[in-house]
Amino acid sequence: MSIWNQVIDHASARWRRTLLPIGFAVALAGNKLYDTPYRVPGLLMLLGGLVLSRYGHKSWMAPPSISLWRRVAPRLFLEWLDAQREKLNDQRSKPEWTRARGDLKTGVWGLVMVIVVTPFVSLLDMIILDPSRVTDYTWGTKSAAVLMCIWIGLPLFTQWIEPKDSPLDRLAGRTARATITRMVANTAGICFVSVLIYATVFTIRPSLLVPVAVTLGGIVIVSGHKTWARLRKLSTQLHSNVRTLERDLNRILGNKDAETSENQDAARRSWDAVELDLRTSVDTGYAFGTPFLPLETINALQEDVEKAITAVKDDENRAERALASLDTIRTACIERVDSVA
């Protein structure tokens, strides 16, 4: 039922309530006419107004029910809320809105990285200017707690804030952000160990301060080098496997008679190698690392590749989309190809 019909029904059901004020007004008018030459009409108006007032009074004394506003207002609010939600969803579905939201997340990540790296520089500056400050229990404990939180929480923060839209288009930036984050997190972990070692060794063997500092500095350099070397090696391997898969798919697509079991099995084996690379973490060899692509994107790409292998005649657009996605992955990897990594 529309809102207008609800208003009409409500008015028709409550019209008797208007008899009370109308009857009261008629009775007052009749009372004024009683002392005039129009005494009889005034008396009739007085009695009729009292009867109308009494009749209307019964409607006012009826058991309370839900008012029109209480019934209509929630519906109006919900309709307005649904309209605003649909409008917001339409805005969010636009490519420019989605892209801007992803760029904003990337900017927030960069700002956080600057804020995180700043304490490292200040920590090194403090140690150089006043090495004895490291032995301060309060300062050392506070610094160690902050560094430990950065070591553990920074990669998790990066995975959380990473833009979820168009992961293929943002693939090069995604892998670079994951690698930079892991390098900074490892540096924070090494600095965390450094503070603990400095607080312990400096008070007992001050002569070991320089060797320990040099050793830990070398560990930071080696850790960063291995993290980037892992990314280069994975990118090189994935580039080669994607190239092989593209050739196998083109062999099937280019010849209708080539859709044999042998060629299809070769393409599936090539996809298995690509899938392993896409599921591999780019920043660390452990389970808590960042995979090359999100699992949802890998599953969608797998469906497109399987469609390209088995049902090309029915859905050629699906095959073209699979090849386009593979080309995007290969393009993102080619900048980091290193055959001797």
PALO-588607 format. One record per residue: residue number from 1; residue in one letter; z, y, x of N, C-alpha, C, O in turn. Coordinates in steps of 0.1 Angstrom, whole numbers. Layout:
N
[NUM,'a',[Z,Y,X],[Z,Y,X],[Z,Y,X],[Z,Y,X]] ...
//
This chain:
341
[1,'m',[0,-12,9],[0,0,0],[0,12,9],[8,13,18]] [2,'s',[-9,22,5],[-10,34,13],[2,43,11],[10,41,2]] [3,'i',[4,53,20],[15,62,19],[14,71,7],[24,74,0]] [4,'w',[1,74,3],[0,83,-9],[4,75,-22],[11,81,-30]] [5,'n',[0,62,-23],[5,54,-34],[20,53,-34],[26,53,-45]] [6,'q',[26,52,-22],[40,51,-22],[47,64,-27],[57,63,-34]] [7,'v',[41,75,-24],[46,88,-29],[45,89,-44],[54,93,-51]] [8,'i',[33,84,-49],[31,85,-64],[41,76,-71],[47,80,-81]] [9,'d',[43,63,-66],[52,54,-72],[66,59,-72],[74,58,-81]] [10,'h',[70,65,-60],[83,70,-59],[85,82,-69],[96,83,-75]] [11,'a',[75,91,-70],[77,102,-80],[78,97,-94],[86,102,-102]] [12,'s',[70,87,-98],[70,82,-111],[83,75,-114],[87,75,-126]] [13,'a',[89,69,-104],[101,62,-106],[113,71,-107],[124,67,-111]] [14,'r',[112,83,-101],[123,92,-100],[122,105,-109],[129,114,-107]] [15,'w',[112,105,-118],[109,118,-125],[121,121,-135],[123,133,-138]] [16,'r',[128,111,-139],[139,113,-149],[150,122,-142],[158,128,-149]] [17,'r',[151,122,-129],[161,130,-122],[159,145,-124],[168,153,-124]] [18,'t',[147,148,-127],[144,163,-129],[149,168,-142],[150,180,-145]] [19,'l',[153,158,-152],[158,163,-165],[171,169,-164],[175,178,-172]] [20,'l',[179,166,-154],[192,172,-152],[191,187,-150],[197,195,-157]] [21,'p',[184,191,-139],[183,206,-137],[175,213,-149],[179,224,-152]] [22,'i',[165,206,-154],[158,212,-165],[167,214,-177],[167,225,-183]] [23,'g',[174,204,-181],[183,205,-192],[194,215,-190],[198,222,-200]] [24,'f',[199,216,-178],[209,226,-175],[204,240,-177],[210,249,-182]] [25,'a',[191,242,-172],[185,255,-173],[182,259,-188],[184,270,-192]] [26,'v',[178,249,-196],[175,251,-210],[188,254,-218],[188,263,-226]] [27,'a',[199,247,-214],[212,250,-221],[217,264,-217],[222,271,-226]] [28,'l',[215,269,-205],[219,282,-202],[211,293,-209],[217,303,-214]] [29,'a',[198,290,-211],[190,299,-218],[194,300,-233],[194,310,-239]] [30,'g',[197,288,-239],[201,288,-252],[214,294,-255],[216,300,-265]] [31,'n',[223,293,-245],[236,300,-246],[235,315,-246],[242,322,-254]] [32,'k',[225,320,-239],[223,335,-239],[217,339,-252],[219,351,-257]] [33,'l',[209,331,-258],[203,334,-271],[212,333,-283],[209,338,-294]] [34,'y',[224,327,-281],[233,324,-292],[238,337,-298],[240,338,-311]] [35,'d',[241,347,-290],[247,360,-295],[236,370,-299],[239,382,-301]] [36,'t',[224,366,-300],[213,374,-304],[207,371,-318],[212,361,-323]] [37,'p',[198,378,-323],[192,374,-336],[186,360,-336],[183,354,-346]] [38,'y',[183,355,-324],[177,342,-323],[188,331,-321],[187,323,-312]] [39,'r',[198,331,-329],[209,323,-328],[205,308,-330],[210,299,-323]] [40,'v',[197,305,-340],[193,291,-343],[185,285,-332],[188,274,-328]] [41,'p',[174,292,-328],[167,286,-316],[176,285,-304],[175,275,-297]] [42,'g',[185,294,-302],[194,293,-290],[203,281,-292],[206,274,-282]] [43,'l',[208,278,-304],[217,267,-306],[209,254,-304],[214,244,-298]] [44,'l',[197,253,-309],[189,241,-306],[186,239,-292],[186,228,-287]] [45,'m',[183,250,-284],[180,249,-270],[193,244,-263],[192,237,-253]] [46,'l',[205,250,-267],[217,245,-261],[219,231,-263],[223,223,-253]] [47,'l',[218,226,-275],[220,211,-277],[209,203,-270],[213,192,-265]] [48,'g',[197,207,-271],[186,199,-264],[188,199,-249],[186,189,-243]] [49,'g',[193,210,-243],[195,210,-229],[206,201,-225],[206,195,-215]] [50,'l',[217,201,-233],[228,192,-230],[223,177,-231],[227,169,-223]] [51,'v',[215,174,-241],[210,160,-242],[201,157,-230],[203,146,-225]] [52,'l',[192,166,-226],[184,163,-214],[193,162,-202],[190,153,-194]] [53,'s',[203,170,-200],[211,169,-189],[219,156,-189],[220,149,-178]] [54,'r',[223,152,-200],[230,139,-201],[221,127,-198],[225,118,-191]] [55,'y',[209,128,-202],[199,117,-200],[195,117,-185],[194,106,-179]] [56,'g',[193,129,-179],[190,129,-165],[201,126,-156],[199,121,-145]] [57,'h',[214,128,-161],[225,125,-153],[226,110,-151],[232,105,-140]] [58,'k',[222,102,-160],[222,87,-158],[213,83,-147],[217,73,-139]] [59,'s',[202,89,-145],[193,86,-134],[200,89,-120],[198,82,-111]] [60,'w',[207,100,-120],[214,104,-108],[225,95,-104],[229,93,-93]] [61,'m',[231,89,-115],[243,80,-113],[239,66,-111],[247,57,-110]] [62,'a',[226,63,-110],[221,49,-107],[225,44,-93],[227,53,-85]] [63,'p',[226,31,-91],[229,26,-78],[220,31,-67],[208,32,-70]] [64,'p',[225,35,-55],[216,41,-45],[206,31,-40],[209,19,-39]] [65,'s',[194,35,-37],[183,27,-32],[177,34,-20],[181,46,-16]] [66,'i',[169,27,-13],[162,33,-1],[153,44,-5],[145,43,-14]] [67,'s',[156,56,1],[148,68,-3],[134,66,3],[130,58,11]] [68,'l',[125,75,-3],[111,75,2],[110,79,17],[102,72,24]] [69,'w',[118,88,22],[117,92,36],[121,80,45],[116,78,55]] [70,'r',[132,73,40],[137,62,49],[126,51,49],[126,43,58]] [71,'r',[118,50,38],[108,39,38],[95,44,45],[88,36,52]] [72,'v',[92,56,44],[79,61,49],[80,66,63],[71,63,71]] [73,'a',[91,72,67],[92,78,81],[91,67,92],[84,70,101]] [74,'p',[98,55,91],[96,45,101],[81,41,102],[76,39,113]] [75,'r',[74,40,91],[61,36,92],[52,47,98],[43,44,106]] [76,'l',[54,59,94],[47,70,101],[49,70,116],[40,72,124]] [77,'f',[62,68,120],[65,68,134],[58,56,141],[53,58,152]] [78,'l',[59,45,135],[52,33,141],[37,35,142],[31,31,152]] [79,'e',[31,40,132],[17,43,133],[13,53,144],[4,51,151]] [80,'w',[21,63,145],[19,73,156],[21,67,169],[14,69,179]] [81,'l',[32,58,170],[35,51,183],[23,42,187],[19,41,198]] [82,'d',[18,34,177],[7,25,180],[-6,33,184],[-13,29,193]] [83,'a',[-8,45,178],[-19,53,182],[-18,58,196],[-28,58,203]] [84,'q',[-6,63,199],[-4,67,213],[-5,56,223],[-10,58,234]] [85,'r',[0,44,220],[-1,33,229],[-16,29,231],[-20,26,242]] [86,'e',[-23,29,220],[-38,26,222],[-45,36,230],[-54,33,238]] [87,'k',[-41,48,228],[-47,59,236],[-44,58,250],[-52,60,259]] [88,'l',[-31,54,253],[-27,53,267],[-34,40,273],[-38,41,285]] [89,'n',[-35,30,266],[-42,18,271],[-57,21,274],[-62,16,284]] [90,'d',[-63,29,265],[-77,32,267],[-78,41,280],[-88,39,288]] [91,'q',[-69,49,283],[-69,57,295],[-67,48,307],[-74,50,317]] [92,'r',[-57,39,306],[-55,30,317],[-66,21,320],[-68,17,332]] [93,'s',[-74,17,310],[-85,8,312],[-97,15,319],[-106,8,324]] [94,'k',[-97,28,320],[-108,35,326],[-108,33,341],[-97,33,347]] [95,'p',[-120,30,347],[-120,28,362],[-114,39,370],[-107,36,380]] [96,'e',[-116,51,366],[-111,62,374],[-96,63,374],[-89,66,384]] [97,'w',[-90,60,362],[-76,59,360],[-70,48,369],[-60,50,376]] [98,'t',[-76,36,368],[-71,25,376],[-72,28,391],[-63,24,398]] [99,'r',[-83,34,395],[-85,36,409],[-75,47,414],[-69,45,425]] [100,'a',[-72,57,405],[-62,67,409],[-48,61,410],[-41,65,419]] [101,'r',[-45,52,401],[-32,46,402],[-30,37,414],[-20,38,421]] [102,'g',[-41,30,418],[-40,23,431],[-39,32,443],[-32,29,452]] [103,'d',[-47,43,443],[-46,52,454],[-32,58,455],[-27,61,466]] [104,'l',[-26,61,443],[-12,66,444],[-2,56,450],[6,60,458]] [105,'k',[-4,43,446],[5,33,452],[3,32,468],[12,31,475]] [106,'t',[-10,34,472],[-13,33,486],[-6,45,493],[-1,44,504]] [107,'g',[-7,57,486],[-1,69,492],[14,67,493],[21,72,503]] [108,'v',[21,61,483],[35,59,484],[38,50,495],[48,52,502]] [109,'w',[30,39,497],[32,30,508],[32,38,522],[40,35,530]] [110,'g',[22,46,523],[21,54,536],[33,63,538],[38,64,549]] [111,'l',[38,69,527],[49,78,528],[62,70,532],[70,75,541]] [112,'v',[63,58,526],[75,50,530],[74,45,544],[84,45,551]] [113,'m',[62,42,549],[61,38,563],[65,49,572],[71,47,583]] [114,'v',[61,62,569],[65,73,578],[80,75,578],[86,77,588]] [115,'i',[86,73,566],[100,75,565],[107,63,573],[118,66,579]] [116,'v',[101,52,573],[108,40,580],[106,41,595],[115,38,602]] [117,'v',[94,46,599],[92,47,614],[100,58,620],[104,57,632]] [118,'t',[103,68,613],[111,79,618],[124,75,625],[127,80,635]] [119,'p',[132,66,618],[145,62,624],[143,55,638],[152,56,646]] [120,'f',[132,48,640],[130,42,652],[129,52,664],[135,50,674]] [121,'v',[121,62,661],[120,73,672],[133,80,674],[137,82,686]] [122,'s',[140,83,663],[153,89,665],[163,80,672],[172,85,680]] [123,'l',[163,67,669],[172,58,675],[169,57,690],[178,57,698]] [124,'l',[156,56,694],[153,56,708],[157,69,715],[162,69,726]] [125,'d',[155,80,709],[159,93,714],[174,94,716],[179,99,726]] [126,'m',[182,88,707],[197,89,708],[201,80,719],[211,84,727]] [127,'i',[195,68,721],[199,59,732],[196,65,745],[204,64,755]] [128,'i',[185,72,746],[181,78,759],[191,90,763],[195,91,774]] [129,'l',[194,98,753],[202,110,755],[217,106,757],[224,112,765]] [130,'d',[221,96,749],[236,93,750],[237,78,748],[240,73,737]] [131,'p',[235,70,759],[236,55,758],[249,50,754],[250,40,747]] [132,'s',[260,58,757],[273,53,753],[275,53,738],[285,47,733]] [133,'r',[267,60,731],[268,61,716],[266,47,710],[270,45,699]] [134,'v',[258,39,717],[255,26,711],[268,18,709],[269,9,700]] [135,'t',[278,20,717],[290,12,716],[299,17,705],[309,11,702]] [136,'d',[296,28,699],[303,33,687],[302,23,676],[291,21,671]] [137,'y',[313,18,671],[313,7,661],[307,12,648],[298,6,642]] [138,'t',[311,24,644],[306,29,631],[291,32,631],[284,28,622]] [139,'w',[287,39,642],[273,42,643],[264,30,645],[254,28,639]] [140,'g',[269,20,653],[262,8,656],[261,-1,643],[250,-6,640]] [141,'t',[272,-2,636],[271,-10,624],[262,-4,613],[254,-12,607]] [142,'k',[262,9,612],[253,15,602],[239,14,606],[231,11,597]] [143,'s',[236,16,618],[222,14,623],[217,0,622],[206,-2,618]] [144,'a',[226,-9,625],[222,-23,624],[219,-27,610],[210,-35,607]] [145,'a',[227,-22,600],[225,-26,586],[212,-20,581],[205,-27,573]] [146,'v',[209,-8,585],[196,-2,581],[184,-9,586],[175,-12,579]] [147,'l',[185,-13,599],[174,-20,605],[172,-34,599],[161,-38,597]] [148,'m',[183,-40,596],[182,-54,590],[176,-53,576],[168,-61,572]] [149,'c',[179,-42,568],[173,-41,555],[158,-38,556],[150,-43,548]] [150,'i',[154,-30,566],[140,-27,568],[133,-40,572],[122,-43,567]] [151,'w',[139,-48,581],[133,-60,585],[130,-70,574],[120,-76,573]] [152,'i',[140,-71,564],[138,-81,553],[131,-75,542],[122,-81,536]] [153,'g',[134,-62,538],[129,-56,526],[115,-50,526],[109,-49,516]] [154,'l',[111,-45,538],[98,-38,539],[86,-46,535],[78,-41,527]] [155,'p',[85,-59,540],[73,-67,535],[74,-70,520],[63,-70,514]] [156,'l',[86,-72,515],[87,-74,501],[82,-62,493],[76,-63,483]] [157,'f',[86,-50,498],[82,-38,491],[67,-36,491],[61,-32,481]] [158,'t',[61,-39,503],[47,-38,504],[39,-47,494],[29,-43,488]] [159,'q',[44,-59,493],[38,-69,484],[39,-64,469],[31,-66,461]] [160,'w',[51,-58,466],[53,-53,453],[45,-41,449],[39,-40,438]] [161,'i',[43,-32,458],[36,-19,455],[21,-20,458],[14,-11,455]] [162,'e',[17,-31,464],[2,-33,466],[-6,-32,454],[-2,-39,444]] [163,'p',[-16,-24,453],[-24,-22,441],[-30,-36,436],[-36,-43,444]] [164,'k',[-28,-39,424],[-33,-51,418],[-47,-50,413],[-53,-61,410]] [165,'d',[-53,-38,412],[-66,-37,406],[-76,-38,418],[-74,-34,429]] [166,'s',[-87,-45,414],[-98,-47,424],[-94,-51,437],[-97,-44,447]] [167,'p',[-87,-63,439],[-83,-67,452],[-94,-70,461],[-93,-69,474]] [168,'l',[-106,-73,456],[-117,-75,465],[-122,-62,471],[-125,-61,483]] [169,'d',[-123,-52,463],[-127,-39,468],[-117,-33,478],[-121,-25,487]] [170,'r',[-104,-36,477],[-94,-31,485],[-90,-41,496],[-79,-41,502]] [171,'l',[-98,-51,499],[-94,-62,507],[-91,-58,521],[-81,-62,527]] [172,'a',[-100,-49,527],[-98,-45,541],[-85,-37,542],[-77,-39,551]] [173,'g',[-82,-28,532],[-69,-21,533],[-57,-30,530],[-47,-28,536]] [174,'r',[-59,-40,521],[-48,-49,518],[-44,-56,531],[-32,-57,533]] [175,'t',[-53,-62,538],[-49,-69,550],[-44,-60,561],[-34,-64,568]] [176,'a',[-49,-48,562],[-44,-39,572],[-30,-35,569],[-21,-34,577]] [177,'r',[-27,-32,556],[-13,-28,552],[-3,-39,554],[8,-37,558]] [178,'a',[-8,-51,551],[1,-63,553],[5,-65,568],[16,-67,571]] [179,'t',[-6,-63,576],[-3,-65,591],[5,-54,596],[15,-56,604]] [180,'i',[2,-41,593],[11,-30,598],[25,-31,593],[34,-29,601]] [181,'t',[27,-35,581],[40,-37,575],[48,-48,583],[60,-46,586]] [182,'r',[41,-59,585],[48,-70,593],[51,-65,607],[62,-69,612]] [183,'m',[43,-58,613],[45,-53,627],[57,-44,627],[66,-45,636]] [184,'v',[58,-34,617],[69,-25,617],[82,-33,613],[93,-30,619]] [185,'a',[81,-43,604],[93,-50,601],[98,-59,612],[110,-59,615]] [186,'n',[89,-65,620],[93,-72,632],[100,-63,642],[109,-66,649]] [187,'t',[94,-51,644],[100,-41,653],[114,-37,648],[123,-36,656]] [188,'a',[116,-36,635],[129,-33,630],[139,-44,633],[151,-42,636]] [189,'g',[134,-57,631],[143,-68,634],[146,-69,649],[158,-72,652]] [190,'i',[137,-65,658],[140,-65,672],[150,-54,676],[159,-56,684]] [191,'c',[148,-43,669],[157,-32,671],[171,-35,666],[181,-31,672]] [192,'f',[172,-43,655],[184,-47,650],[192,-56,660],[204,-55,663]] [193,'v',[184,-65,666],[190,-74,677],[194,-65,689],[204,-68,695]] [194,'s',[186,-55,692],[188,-46,703],[202,-39,702],[209,-38,711]] [195,'v',[204,-34,690],[217,-27,688],[229,-36,690],[239,-32,696]] [196,'l',[227,-48,685],[238,-58,687],[240,-61,701],[252,-62,706]] [197,'i',[229,-63,708],[230,-67,723],[236,-55,731],[244,-57,739]] [198,'y',[231,-43,728],[236,-31,735],[251,-29,733],[258,-26,742]] [199,'a',[255,-31,720],[269,-29,717],[278,-39,725],[290,-37,727]] [200,'t',[272,-51,727],[280,-62,734],[279,-61,749],[289,-62,756]] [201,'v',[266,-59,754],[264,-60,768],[268,-47,776],[273,-47,787]] [202,'f',[265,-36,769],[267,-23,776],[281,-21,781],[283,-15,791]] [203,'t',[291,-25,773],[305,-23,776],[309,-33,787],[319,-30,795]] [204,'i',[302,-44,789],[306,-54,799],[298,-53,811],[303,-53,822]] [205,'r',[285,-53,810],[276,-53,821],[266,-41,819],[255,-44,815]] [206,'p',[270,-29,823],[260,-18,821],[247,-20,829],[237,-14,826]] [207,'s',[248,-27,840],[236,-29,848],[225,-37,841],[214,-37,845]] [208,'l',[229,-45,831],[219,-53,823],[212,-45,813],[203,-50,806]] [209,'l',[215,-32,811],[209,-24,800],[194,-23,802],[187,-25,793]] [210,'v',[190,-19,814],[176,-17,817],[168,-30,815],[158,-30,809]] [211,'p',[172,-41,822],[165,-54,820],[163,-58,805],[153,-62,801]] [212,'v',[174,-57,798],[174,-61,784],[165,-52,776],[157,-56,767]] [213,'a',[165,-39,779],[156,-29,772],[142,-32,775],[133,-32,766]] [214,'v',[139,-35,788],[125,-39,791],[120,-52,784],[109,-53,779]] [215,'t',[129,-61,784],[126,-74,777],[123,-72,763],[113,-78,757]] [216,'l',[132,-65,756],[130,-63,742],[118,-55,739],[111,-57,729]] [217,'g',[115,-45,747],[103,-37,746],[90,-46,747],[80,-44,740]] [218,'g',[91,-55,757],[80,-64,758],[78,-73,746],[67,-77,742]] [219,'i',[89,-77,740],[89,-86,728],[82,-78,717],[74,-84,709]] [220,'v',[85,-65,716],[79,-57,705],[64,-57,707],[56,-58,697]] [221,'i',[59,-55,719],[45,-54,722],[38,-67,719],[28,-68,713]] [222,'v',[44,-78,724],[39,-92,722],[38,-95,707],[28,-101,702]] [223,'s',[49,-92,700],[49,-95,685],[38,-87,678],[31,-93,669]] [224,'g',[36,-74,681],[26,-67,674],[12,-72,678],[3,-73,669]] [225,'h',[10,-76,691],[-3,-81,695],[-6,-95,688],[-17,-97,683]] [226,'k',[4,-103,686],[2,-116,680],[-1,-114,665],[-9,-122,659]] [227,'t',[5,-104,659],[3,-102,645],[-12,-97,642],[-18,-102,633]] [228,'w',[-17,-88,650],[-30,-84,649],[-40,-95,653],[-51,-96,648]] [229,'a',[-37,-103,663],[-45,-114,668],[-47,-124,657],[-57,-130,655]] [230,'r',[-36,-126,649],[-37,-136,638],[-47,-131,627],[-54,-138,622]] [231,'l',[-46,-118,624],[-55,-112,615],[-70,-113,620],[-79,-117,612]] [232,'r',[-72,-110,632],[-86,-111,638],[-91,-126,637],[-102,-128,634]] [233,'k',[-82,-135,641],[-86,-149,641],[-89,-154,627],[-99,-161,625]] [234,'l',[-81,-150,617],[-83,-155,604],[-96,-148,598],[-103,-155,591]] [235,'s',[-98,-135,601],[-110,-129,596],[-123,-135,602],[-133,-137,595]] [236,'t',[-122,-139,615],[-134,-145,621],[-137,-159,615],[-148,-162,612]] [237,'q',[-126,-166,613],[-128,-180,607],[-133,-179,592],[-142,-186,588]] [238,'l',[-127,-169,585],[-131,-168,571],[-146,-163,570],[-153,-167,561]] [239,'h',[-150,-154,579],[-163,-149,579],[-173,-160,581],[-184,-161,575]] [240,'s',[-170,-169,590],[-179,-181,593],[-179,-190,581],[-190,-195,577]] [241,'n',[-168,-193,575],[-168,-202,564],[-175,-196,551],[-182,-203,544]] [242,'v',[-173,-183,549],[-180,-177,538],[-195,-177,540],[-203,-179,531]] [243,'r',[-199,-175,552],[-214,-175,555],[-219,-189,552],[-230,-190,547]] [244,'t',[-212,-199,556],[-216,-213,553],[-217,-216,538],[-227,-222,533]] [245,'l',[-207,-211,531],[-207,-213,516],[-219,-206,510],[-225,-211,501]] [246,'e',[-222,-193,514],[-233,-186,509],[-246,-193,511],[-255,-194,502]] [247,'r',[-248,-199,523],[-260,-207,526],[-261,-219,517],[-272,-222,512]] [248,'d',[-250,-226,515],[-251,-237,506],[-254,-234,491],[-261,-241,485]] [249,'l',[-248,-223,487],[-251,-218,473],[-266,-213,472],[-272,-217,462]] [250,'n',[-271,-206,482],[-284,-202,481],[-294,-213,482],[-305,-213,476]] [251,'r',[-290,-224,488],[-299,-236,489],[-300,-242,475],[-311,-247,471]] [252,'i',[-289,-241,467],[-290,-246,453],[-297,-237,444],[-305,-241,436]] [253,'l',[-294,-223,446],[-300,-213,437],[-315,-212,440],[-322,-209,430]] [254,'g',[-319,-213,452],[-333,-211,455],[-343,-222,451],[-355,-220,452]] [255,'n',[-337,-233,448],[-346,-245,445],[-340,-252,433],[-329,-258,434]] [256,'k',[-347,-252,422],[-342,-259,410],[-340,-274,412],[-332,-281,406]] [257,'d',[-349,-280,421],[-348,-294,424],[-338,-297,434],[-335,-309,437]] [258,'a',[-331,-287,439],[-321,-290,450],[-307,-292,444],[-297,-293,452]] [259,'e',[-306,-292,431],[-292,-294,425],[-289,-309,425],[-286,-315,415]] [260,'t',[-288,-314,437],[-285,-328,439],[-270,-329,442],[-263,-320,445]] [261,'s',[-265,-341,441],[-251,-344,443],[-248,-341,458],[-237,-336,460]] [262,'e',[-257,-343,467],[-254,-340,481],[-252,-325,484],[-243,-321,490]] [263,'n',[-261,-317,478],[-260,-303,480],[-248,-297,473],[-241,-288,478]] [264,'q',[-245,-302,462],[-233,-298,454],[-220,-301,462],[-211,-293,463]] [265,'d',[-220,-313,467],[-208,-317,475],[-206,-309,488],[-195,-305,492]] [266,'a',[-217,-305,494],[-217,-297,506],[-211,-283,502],[-203,-277,510]] [267,'a',[-216,-277,491],[-211,-264,487],[-196,-265,483],[-188,-256,486]] [268,'r',[-191,-276,477],[-177,-277,474],[-169,-279,486],[-158,-273,487]] [269,'r',[-174,-286,496],[-166,-287,509],[-166,-273,516],[-155,-270,522]] [270,'s',[-176,-265,515],[-176,-252,521],[-166,-243,513],[-159,-235,519]] [271,'w',[-165,-245,500],[-155,-237,492],[-141,-241,496],[-132,-232,497]] [272,'d',[-139,-254,498],[-125,-258,502],[-121,-251,515],[-109,-247,516]] [273,'a',[-130,-250,524],[-126,-243,537],[-123,-228,534],[-114,-222,540]] [274,'v',[-131,-222,526],[-129,-208,522],[-116,-206,515],[-109,-196,517]] [275,'e',[-113,-215,506],[-101,-214,498],[-88,-215,507],[-79,-207,505]] [276,'l',[-89,-224,516],[-77,-225,526],[-75,-212,533],[-64,-207,535]] [277,'d',[-86,-206,538],[-85,-193,545],[-80,-182,536],[-71,-174,540]] [278,'l',[-84,-181,523],[-80,-171,514],[-65,-173,510],[-58,-163,507]] [279,'r',[-60,-185,510],[-46,-187,507],[-37,-185,519],[-24,-185,518]] [280,'t',[-43,-184,531],[-35,-183,543],[-29,-168,544],[-36,-159,541]] [281,'s',[-17,-167,549],[-10,-154,551],[-17,-147,562],[-19,-153,573]] [282,'v',[-19,-134,561],[-25,-126,571],[-15,-121,581],[-19,-118,592]] [283,'d',[-2,-120,578],[7,-114,586],[17,-124,593],[24,-120,603]] [284,'t',[19,-135,587],[28,-145,593],[25,-159,589],[18,-161,578]] [285,'g',[29,-169,596],[26,-183,593],[36,-189,583],[35,-201,581]] [286,'y',[45,-181,578],[55,-187,569],[52,-184,554],[42,-176,551]] [287,'a',[59,-190,545],[56,-190,531],[58,-176,525],[52,-173,515]] [288,'f',[66,-167,531],[69,-154,526],[59,-144,530],[61,-132,528]] [289,'g',[48,-148,536],[38,-138,540],[29,-134,529],[30,-138,518]] [290,'t',[19,-125,532],[10,-120,522],[-3,-127,524],[-10,-127,534]] [291,'p',[-8,-135,513],[-20,-142,514],[-32,-132,515],[-31,-121,511]] [292,'f',[-43,-138,520],[-55,-129,522],[-59,-123,508],[-64,-112,508]] [293,'l',[-59,-131,498],[-62,-127,484],[-51,-132,475],[-45,-142,477]] [294,'p',[-49,-124,464],[-39,-129,454],[-44,-142,447],[-56,-145,447]] [295,'l',[-34,-150,443],[-38,-163,437],[-47,-162,425],[-56,-170,423]] [296,'e',[-45,-152,416],[-53,-150,404],[-68,-148,408],[-77,-153,402]] [297,'t',[-70,-140,419],[-83,-137,423],[-90,-149,429],[-102,-151,427]] [298,'i',[-82,-157,436],[-88,-169,442],[-92,-179,431],[-103,-185,432]] [299,'n',[-84,-180,421],[-87,-189,409],[-100,-184,402],[-108,-192,398]] [300,'a',[-101,-171,400],[-113,-166,393],[-125,-168,402],[-136,-171,396]] [301,'l',[-124,-166,415],[-135,-168,424],[-139,-183,424],[-151,-187,425]] [302,'q',[-129,-192,423],[-132,-206,423],[-140,-210,411],[-149,-218,411]] [303,'e',[-137,-204,399],[-144,-207,387],[-159,-202,388],[-168,-209,384]] [304,'d',[-161,-191,394],[-174,-185,396],[-182,-194,405],[-194,-197,403]] [305,'v',[-176,-199,416],[-183,-207,426],[-187,-221,419],[-198,-226,421]] [306,'e',[-177,-226,412],[-180,-239,405],[-191,-238,395],[-200,-247,393]] [307,'k',[-191,-226,388],[-202,-224,379],[-216,-222,386],[-226,-227,381]] [308,'a',[-215,-216,398],[-227,-214,405],[-233,-228,410],[-245,-230,412]] [309,'i',[-223,-237,413],[-227,-250,418],[-233,-259,407],[-242,-267,409]] [310,'t',[-227,-259,395],[-230,-270,385],[-238,-264,373],[-245,-272,367]] [311,'a',[-237,-252,370],[-243,-247,358],[-251,-234,360],[-249,-224,353]] [312,'v',[-260,-234,370],[-267,-222,373],[-277,-219,363],[-279,-207,359]] [313,'k',[-283,-228,357],[-293,-226,347],[-287,-220,334],[-294,-212,328]] [314,'d',[-275,-223,331],[-269,-218,319],[-263,-204,321],[-262,-196,311]] [315,'d',[-258,-201,333],[-252,-188,335],[-255,-183,349],[-247,-185,359]] [316,'e',[-266,-178,351],[-270,-173,364],[-262,-160,368],[-260,-158,380]] [317,'n',[-258,-152,359],[-250,-141,362],[-237,-145,369],[-232,-138,378]] [318,'r',[-231,-156,364],[-219,-161,371],[-221,-164,385],[-213,-161,394]] [319,'a',[-233,-170,388],[-236,-173,402],[-238,-161,410],[-234,-160,422]] [320,'e',[-245,-151,405],[-247,-138,412],[-233,-131,414],[-232,-125,425]] [321,'r',[-224,-132,405],[-211,-126,407],[-204,-133,418],[-197,-126,426]] [322,'a',[-205,-146,419],[-198,-153,430],[-204,-149,443],[-196,-147,453]] [323,'l',[-217,-148,444],[-223,-144,457],[-219,-130,460],[-217,-127,472]] [324,'a',[-218,-121,450],[-214,-107,453],[-199,-107,458],[-196,-99,467]] [325,'s',[-191,-115,452],[-177,-115,457],[-176,-121,471],[-168,-115,479]] [326,'l',[-183,-131,474],[-183,-136,488],[-188,-126,498],[-183,-125,509]] [327,'d',[-199,-119,494],[-204,-109,503],[-194,-98,505],[-193,-92,516]] [328,'t',[-186,-94,495],[-175,-84,497],[-165,-89,507],[-160,-82,515]] [329,'i',[-161,-102,505],[-151,-108,515],[-156,-108,529],[-149,-104,538]] [330,'r',[-169,-112,530],[-175,-112,544],[-176,-98,550],[-174,-97,562]] [331,'t',[-179,-88,542],[-180,-75,547],[-166,-70,551],[-166,-62,561]] [332,'a',[-156,-73,544],[-142,-69,548],[-138,-76,561],[-130,-70,568]] [333,'c',[-143,-88,564],[-139,-95,576],[-147,-91,588],[-142,-93,599]] [334,'i',[-159,-86,586],[-168,-84,597],[-163,-74,607],[-166,-74,619]] [335,'e',[-155,-64,602],[-150,-54,611],[-139,-59,621],[-137,-53,631]] [336,'r',[-134,-71,617],[-123,-76,626],[-127,-90,632],[-119,-97,637]] [337,'v',[-140,-92,632],[-145,-105,638],[-142,-104,653],[-146,-95,660]] [338,'d',[-136,-115,658],[-133,-116,673],[-134,-131,676],[-125,-138,674]] [339,'s',[-145,-135,682],[-148,-149,685],[-139,-155,696],[-138,-167,697]] [340,'v',[-132,-146,703],[-123,-151,714],[-109,-149,710],[-100,-150,719]] [341,'a',[-106,-146,698],[-92,-143,694],[-84,-156,694],[-72,-156,691]] 
//
